[in-house]
Amino acid sequence: MAYGAGAGAAVAARAAAIAKAIKASGAIVRVEPSDFSVILSKTSKPLVVLAEGGFLKTNYQYLTSYKGLVFFTKSPTPLQLPGDIELVVAKKIWIPG
């Protein structure tokens, strides 16, 4: 019985940590890579954060901000980014949830 209670507490703690992270980071909108490219084209000199991720297969993760929202996408291949972006290469991007 104690084991089950401990596991339940761990799940509740994880859910609380995710909720707290979402509150701290604000809204993160997941979009398809093609939609992410459209968002980049709507602003001049956008800031883009890029990280490589994946466990068995590499993926490319991108973040940018537009009109107060943060947009995230993940792609199996690198995106063709416009030449006027400011690029920040990160070791990791962590998205709550």
Phi and psi in radians as a Rosetta constraint file:
Dihedral C 1 N 2 CA 2 C 2 CIRCULARHARMONIC -1.108 0.35
Dihedral N 2 CA 2 C 2 N 3 CIRCULARHARMONIC -0.626 0.35
Dihedral C 2 N 3 CA 3 C 3 CIRCULARHARMONIC -1.091 0.35
Dihedral N 3 CA 3 C 3 N 4 CIRCULARHARMONIC -0.781 0.35
Dihedral C 3 N 4 CA 4 C 4 CIRCULARHARMONIC -1.100 0.35
Dihedral N 4 CA 4 C 4 N 5 CIRCULARHARMONIC -0.690 0.35
Dihedral C 4 N 5 CA 5 C 5 CIRCULARHARMONIC -1.151 0.35
Dihedral N 5 CA 5 C 5 N 6 CIRCULARHARMONIC -0.690 0.35
Dihedral C 5 N 6 CA 6 C 6 CIRCULARHARMONIC -1.140 0.35
Dihedral N 6 CA 6 C 6 N 7 CIRCULARHARMONIC -0.713 0.35
Dihedral C 6 N 7 CA 7 C 7 CIRCULARHARMONIC -1.144 0.35
Dihedral N 7 CA 7 C 7 N 8 CIRCULARHARMONIC -0.707 0.35
Dihedral C 7 N 8 CA 8 C 8 CIRCULARHARMONIC -1.114 0.35
Dihedral N 8 CA 8 C 8 N 9 CIRCULARHARMONIC -0.682 0.35
Dihedral C 8 N 9 CA 9 C 9 CIRCULARHARMONIC -1.156 0.35
Dihedral N 9 CA 9 C 9 N 10 CIRCULARHARMONIC -0.651 0.35
Dihedral C 9 N 10 CA 10 C 10 CIRCULARHARMONIC -1.146 0.35
Dihedral N 10 CA 10 C 10 N 11 CIRCULARHARMONIC -0.720 0.35
Dihedral C 10 N 11 CA 11 C 11 CIRCULARHARMONIC -1.121 0.35
Dihedral N 11 CA 11 C 11 N 12 CIRCULARHARMONIC -0.756 0.35
Dihedral C 11 N 12 CA 12 C 12 CIRCULARHARMONIC -1.119 0.35
Dihedral N 12 CA 12 C 12 N 13 CIRCULARHARMONIC -0.692 0.35
Dihedral C 12 N 13 CA 13 C 13 CIRCULARHARMONIC -1.139 0.35
Dihedral N 13 CA 13 C 13 N 14 CIRCULARHARMONIC -0.696 0.35
Dihedral C 13 N 14 CA 14 C 14 CIRCULARHARMONIC -1.134 0.35
Dihedral N 14 CA 14 C 14 N 15 CIRCULARHARMONIC -0.767 0.35
Dihedral C 14 N 15 CA 15 C 15 CIRCULARHARMONIC -1.074 0.35
Dihedral N 15 CA 15 C 15 N 16 CIRCULARHARMONIC -0.705 0.35
Dihedral C 15 N 16 CA 16 C 16 CIRCULARHARMONIC -1.156 0.35
Dihedral N 16 CA 16 C 16 N 17 CIRCULARHARMONIC -0.682 0.35
Dihedral C 16 N 17 CA 17 C 17 CIRCULARHARMONIC -1.133 0.35
Dihedral N 17 CA 17 C 17 N 18 CIRCULARHARMONIC -0.706 0.35
Dihedral C 17 N 18 CA 18 C 18 CIRCULARHARMONIC -1.136 0.35
Dihedral N 18 CA 18 C 18 N 19 CIRCULARHARMONIC -0.774 0.35
Dihedral C 18 N 19 CA 19 C 19 CIRCULARHARMONIC -1.062 0.35
Dihedral N 19 CA 19 C 19 N 20 CIRCULARHARMONIC -0.720 0.35
Dihedral C 19 N 20 CA 20 C 20 CIRCULARHARMONIC -1.142 0.35
Dihedral N 20 CA 20 C 20 N 21 CIRCULARHARMONIC -0.708 0.35
Dihedral C 20 N 21 CA 21 C 21 CIRCULARHARMONIC -1.133 0.35
Dihedral N 21 CA 21 C 21 N 22 CIRCULARHARMONIC -0.682 0.35
Dihedral C 21 N 22 CA 22 C 22 CIRCULARHARMONIC -1.127 0.35
Dihedral N 22 CA 22 C 22 N 23 CIRCULARHARMONIC -0.741 0.35
Dihedral C 22 N 23 CA 23 C 23 CIRCULARHARMONIC -1.085 0.35
Dihedral N 23 CA 23 C 23 N 24 CIRCULARHARMONIC -0.689 0.35
Dihedral C 23 N 24 CA 24 C 24 CIRCULARHARMONIC -1.238 0.35
Dihedral N 24 CA 24 C 24 N 25 CIRCULARHARMONIC -0.616 0.35
Dihedral C 24 N 25 CA 25 C 25 CIRCULARHARMONIC -1.630 0.35
Dihedral N 25 CA 25 C 25 N 26 CIRCULARHARMONIC -0.267 0.35
Dihedral C 25 N 26 CA 26 C 26 CIRCULARHARMONIC 1.413 0.35
Dihedral N 26 CA 26 C 26 N 27 CIRCULARHARMONIC -2.863 0.35
Dihedral C 26 N 27 CA 27 C 27 CIRCULARHARMONIC -1.394 0.35
Dihedral N 27 CA 27 C 27 N 28 CIRCULARHARMONIC 2.292 0.35
Dihedral C 27 N 28 CA 28 C 28 CIRCULARHARMONIC -2.053 0.35
Dihedral N 28 CA 28 C 28 N 29 CIRCULARHARMONIC 2.149 0.35
Dihedral C 28 N 29 CA 29 C 29 CIRCULARHARMONIC -1.811 0.35
Dihedral N 29 CA 29 C 29 N 30 CIRCULARHARMONIC 2.110 0.35
Dihedral C 29 N 30 CA 30 C 30 CIRCULARHARMONIC -1.528 0.35
Dihedral N 30 CA 30 C 30 N 31 CIRCULARHARMONIC 2.262 0.35
Dihedral C 30 N 31 CA 31 C 31 CIRCULARHARMONIC -2.305 0.35
Dihedral N 31 CA 31 C 31 N 32 CIRCULARHARMONIC 2.864 0.35
Dihedral C 31 N 32 CA 32 C 32 CIRCULARHARMONIC -1.255 0.35
Dihedral N 32 CA 32 C 32 N 33 CIRCULARHARMONIC 2.686 0.35
Dihedral C 32 N 33 CA 33 C 33 CIRCULARHARMONIC -0.948 0.35
Dihedral N 33 CA 33 C 33 N 34 CIRCULARHARMONIC -0.661 0.35
Dihedral C 33 N 34 CA 34 C 34 CIRCULARHARMONIC -1.151 0.35
Dihedral N 34 CA 34 C 34 N 35 CIRCULARHARMONIC -0.671 0.35
Dihedral C 34 N 35 CA 35 C 35 CIRCULARHARMONIC -1.196 0.35
Dihedral N 35 CA 35 C 35 N 36 CIRCULARHARMONIC -0.609 0.35
Dihedral C 35 N 36 CA 36 C 36 CIRCULARHARMONIC -1.080 0.35
Dihedral N 36 CA 36 C 36 N 37 CIRCULARHARMONIC -0.745 0.35
Dihedral C 36 N 37 CA 37 C 37 CIRCULARHARMONIC -1.094 0.35
Dihedral N 37 CA 37 C 37 N 38 CIRCULARHARMONIC -0.668 0.35
Dihedral C 37 N 38 CA 38 C 38 CIRCULARHARMONIC -1.115 0.35
Dihedral N 38 CA 38 C 38 N 39 CIRCULARHARMONIC -0.742 0.35
Dihedral C 38 N 39 CA 39 C 39 CIRCULARHARMONIC -1.054 0.35
Dihedral N 39 CA 39 C 39 N 40 CIRCULARHARMONIC -0.762 0.35
Dihedral C 39 N 40 CA 40 C 40 CIRCULARHARMONIC -1.067 0.35
Dihedral N 40 CA 40 C 40 N 41 CIRCULARHARMONIC -0.605 0.35
Dihedral C 40 N 41 CA 41 C 41 CIRCULARHARMONIC -1.262 0.35
Dihedral N 41 CA 41 C 41 N 42 CIRCULARHARMONIC -0.258 0.35
Dihedral C 41 N 42 CA 42 C 42 CIRCULARHARMONIC -1.511 0.35
Dihedral N 42 CA 42 C 42 N 43 CIRCULARHARMONIC -0.077 0.35
Dihedral C 42 N 43 CA 43 C 43 CIRCULARHARMONIC -2.364 0.35
Dihedral N 43 CA 43 C 43 N 44 CIRCULARHARMONIC 2.690 0.35
Dihedral C 43 N 44 CA 44 C 44 CIRCULARHARMONIC -1.679 0.35
Dihedral N 44 CA 44 C 44 N 45 CIRCULARHARMONIC 2.404 0.35
Dihedral C 44 N 45 CA 45 C 45 CIRCULARHARMONIC 0.898 0.35
Dihedral N 45 CA 45 C 45 N 46 CIRCULARHARMONIC 0.955 0.35
Dihedral C 45 N 46 CA 46 C 46 CIRCULARHARMONIC -1.207 0.35
Dihedral N 46 CA 46 C 46 N 47 CIRCULARHARMONIC 2.600 0.35
Dihedral C 46 N 47 CA 47 C 47 CIRCULARHARMONIC -1.552 0.35
Dihedral N 47 CA 47 C 47 N 48 CIRCULARHARMONIC 2.198 0.35
Dihedral C 47 N 48 CA 48 C 48 CIRCULARHARMONIC -2.155 0.35
Dihedral N 48 CA 48 C 48 N 49 CIRCULARHARMONIC 2.279 0.35
Dihedral C 48 N 49 CA 49 C 49 CIRCULARHARMONIC -1.795 0.35
Dihedral N 49 CA 49 C 49 N 50 CIRCULARHARMONIC 2.265 0.35
Dihedral C 49 N 50 CA 50 C 50 CIRCULARHARMONIC -2.145 0.35
Dihedral N 50 CA 50 C 50 N 51 CIRCULARHARMONIC 2.391 0.35
Dihedral C 50 N 51 CA 51 C 51 CIRCULARHARMONIC -2.502 0.35
Dihedral N 51 CA 51 C 51 N 52 CIRCULARHARMONIC 2.548 0.35
Dihedral C 51 N 52 CA 52 C 52 CIRCULARHARMONIC -1.599 0.35
Dihedral N 52 CA 52 C 52 N 53 CIRCULARHARMONIC 2.374 0.35
Dihedral C 52 N 53 CA 53 C 53 CIRCULARHARMONIC -2.374 0.35
Dihedral N 53 CA 53 C 53 N 54 CIRCULARHARMONIC -2.887 0.35
Dihedral C 53 N 54 CA 54 C 54 CIRCULARHARMONIC 1.894 0.35
Dihedral N 54 CA 54 C 54 N 55 CIRCULARHARMONIC 2.689 0.35
Dihedral C 54 N 55 CA 55 C 55 CIRCULARHARMONIC -1.838 0.35
Dihedral N 55 CA 55 C 55 N 56 CIRCULARHARMONIC -1.076 0.35
Dihedral C 55 N 56 CA 56 C 56 CIRCULARHARMONIC -1.671 0.35
Dihedral N 56 CA 56 C 56 N 57 CIRCULARHARMONIC -0.541 0.35
Dihedral C 56 N 57 CA 57 C 57 CIRCULARHARMONIC -2.199 0.35
Dihedral N 57 CA 57 C 57 N 58 CIRCULARHARMONIC 2.396 0.35
Dihedral C 57 N 58 CA 58 C 58 CIRCULARHARMONIC -1.209 0.35
Dihedral N 58 CA 58 C 58 N 59 CIRCULARHARMONIC 2.428 0.35
Dihedral C 58 N 59 CA 59 C 59 CIRCULARHARMONIC -2.307 0.35
Dihedral N 59 CA 59 C 59 N 60 CIRCULARHARMONIC 2.842 0.35
Dihedral C 59 N 60 CA 60 C 60 CIRCULARHARMONIC -2.032 0.35
Dihedral N 60 CA 60 C 60 N 61 CIRCULARHARMONIC 2.175 0.35
Dihedral C 60 N 61 CA 61 C 61 CIRCULARHARMONIC -1.970 0.35
Dihedral N 61 CA 61 C 61 N 62 CIRCULARHARMONIC 2.405 0.35
Dihedral C 61 N 62 CA 62 C 62 CIRCULARHARMONIC -2.314 0.35
Dihedral N 62 CA 62 C 62 N 63 CIRCULARHARMONIC 2.494 0.35
Dihedral C 62 N 63 CA 63 C 63 CIRCULARHARMONIC -2.267 0.35
Dihedral N 63 CA 63 C 63 N 64 CIRCULARHARMONIC 2.502 0.35
Dihedral C 63 N 64 CA 64 C 64 CIRCULARHARMONIC -2.638 0.35
Dihedral N 64 CA 64 C 64 N 65 CIRCULARHARMONIC 2.853 0.35
Dihedral C 64 N 65 CA 65 C 65 CIRCULARHARMONIC -1.993 0.35
Dihedral N 65 CA 65 C 65 N 66 CIRCULARHARMONIC 2.432 0.35
Dihedral C 65 N 66 CA 66 C 66 CIRCULARHARMONIC -2.610 0.35
Dihedral N 66 CA 66 C 66 N 67 CIRCULARHARMONIC 2.151 0.35
Dihedral C 66 N 67 CA 67 C 67 CIRCULARHARMONIC 0.886 0.35
Dihedral N 67 CA 67 C 67 N 68 CIRCULARHARMONIC 0.746 0.35
Dihedral C 67 N 68 CA 68 C 68 CIRCULARHARMONIC 1.479 0.35
Dihedral N 68 CA 68 C 68 N 69 CIRCULARHARMONIC -0.053 0.35
Dihedral C 68 N 69 CA 69 C 69 CIRCULARHARMONIC -1.922 0.35
Dihedral N 69 CA 69 C 69 N 70 CIRCULARHARMONIC 2.657 0.35
Dihedral C 69 N 70 CA 70 C 70 CIRCULARHARMONIC -1.803 0.35
Dihedral N 70 CA 70 C 70 N 71 CIRCULARHARMONIC 2.233 0.35
Dihedral C 70 N 71 CA 71 C 71 CIRCULARHARMONIC -1.913 0.35
Dihedral N 71 CA 71 C 71 N 72 CIRCULARHARMONIC 2.405 0.35
Dihedral C 71 N 72 CA 72 C 72 CIRCULARHARMONIC -2.229 0.35
Dihedral N 72 CA 72 C 72 N 73 CIRCULARHARMONIC 2.443 0.35
Dihedral C 72 N 73 CA 73 C 73 CIRCULARHARMONIC -2.497 0.35
Dihedral N 73 CA 73 C 73 N 74 CIRCULARHARMONIC 2.772 0.35
Dihedral C 73 N 74 CA 74 C 74 CIRCULARHARMONIC -2.323 0.35
Dihedral N 74 CA 74 C 74 N 75 CIRCULARHARMONIC 2.388 0.35
Dihedral C 74 N 75 CA 75 C 75 CIRCULARHARMONIC -2.395 0.35
Dihedral N 75 CA 75 C 75 N 76 CIRCULARHARMONIC 2.524 0.35
Dihedral C 75 N 76 CA 76 C 76 CIRCULARHARMONIC -1.273 0.35
Dihedral N 76 CA 76 C 76 N 77 CIRCULARHARMONIC -0.303 0.35
Dihedral C 76 N 77 CA 77 C 77 CIRCULARHARMONIC -2.232 0.35
Dihedral N 77 CA 77 C 77 N 78 CIRCULARHARMONIC 2.697 0.35
Dihedral C 77 N 78 CA 78 C 78 CIRCULARHARMONIC -1.065 0.35
Dihedral N 78 CA 78 C 78 N 79 CIRCULARHARMONIC 2.479 0.35
Dihedral C 78 N 79 CA 79 C 79 CIRCULARHARMONIC -1.414 0.35
Dihedral N 79 CA 79 C 79 N 80 CIRCULARHARMONIC 2.627 0.35
Dihedral C 79 N 80 CA 80 C 80 CIRCULARHARMONIC -1.433 0.35
Dihedral N 80 CA 80 C 80 N 81 CIRCULARHARMONIC 1.894 0.35
Dihedral C 80 N 81 CA 81 C 81 CIRCULARHARMONIC -1.693 0.35
Dihedral N 81 CA 81 C 81 N 82 CIRCULARHARMONIC 2.562 0.35
Dihedral C 81 N 82 CA 82 C 82 CIRCULARHARMONIC -1.057 0.35
Dihedral N 82 CA 82 C 82 N 83 CIRCULARHARMONIC 2.731 0.35
Dihedral C 82 N 83 CA 83 C 83 CIRCULARHARMONIC -1.294 0.35
Dihedral N 83 CA 83 C 83 N 84 CIRCULARHARMONIC -0.288 0.35
Dihedral C 83 N 84 CA 84 C 84 CIRCULARHARMONIC -1.677 0.35
Dihedral N 84 CA 84 C 84 N 85 CIRCULARHARMONIC 0.228 0.35
Dihedral C 84 N 85 CA 85 C 85 CIRCULARHARMONIC -1.415 0.35
Dihedral N 85 CA 85 C 85 N 86 CIRCULARHARMONIC 2.759 0.35
Dihedral C 85 N 86 CA 86 C 86 CIRCULARHARMONIC -1.733 0.35
Dihedral N 86 CA 86 C 86 N 87 CIRCULARHARMONIC 2.087 0.35
Dihedral C 86 N 87 CA 87 C 87 CIRCULARHARMONIC -1.866 0.35
Dihedral N 87 CA 87 C 87 N 88 CIRCULARHARMONIC 2.252 0.35
Dihedral C 87 N 88 CA 88 C 88 CIRCULARHARMONIC -2.010 0.35
Dihedral N 88 CA 88 C 88 N 89 CIRCULARHARMONIC 2.116 0.35
Dihedral C 88 N 89 CA 89 C 89 CIRCULARHARMONIC -1.662 0.35
Dihedral N 89 CA 89 C 89 N 90 CIRCULARHARMONIC 2.112 0.35
Dihedral C 89 N 90 CA 90 C 90 CIRCULARHARMONIC -1.889 0.35
Dihedral N 90 CA 90 C 90 N 91 CIRCULARHARMONIC 2.746 0.35
Dihedral C 90 N 91 CA 91 C 91 CIRCULARHARMONIC -1.253 0.35
Dihedral N 91 CA 91 C 91 N 92 CIRCULARHARMONIC -0.593 0.35
Dihedral C 91 N 92 CA 92 C 92 CIRCULARHARMONIC -2.750 0.35
Dihedral N 92 CA 92 C 92 N 93 CIRCULARHARMONIC 2.532 0.35
Dihedral C 92 N 93 CA 93 C 93 CIRCULARHARMONIC -2.012 0.35
Dihedral N 93 CA 93 C 93 N 94 CIRCULARHARMONIC 2.194 0.35
Dihedral C 93 N 94 CA 94 C 94 CIRCULARHARMONIC -1.976 0.35
Dihedral N 94 CA 94 C 94 N 95 CIRCULARHARMONIC 2.140 0.35
Dihedral C 94 N 95 CA 95 C 95 CIRCULARHARMONIC -1.951 0.35
Dihedral N 95 CA 95 C 95 N 96 CIRCULARHARMONIC 2.175 0.35
Dihedral C 95 N 96 CA 96 C 96 CIRCULARHARMONIC -1.083 0.35
Dihedral N 96 CA 96 C 96 N 97 CIRCULARHARMONIC 2.579 0.35
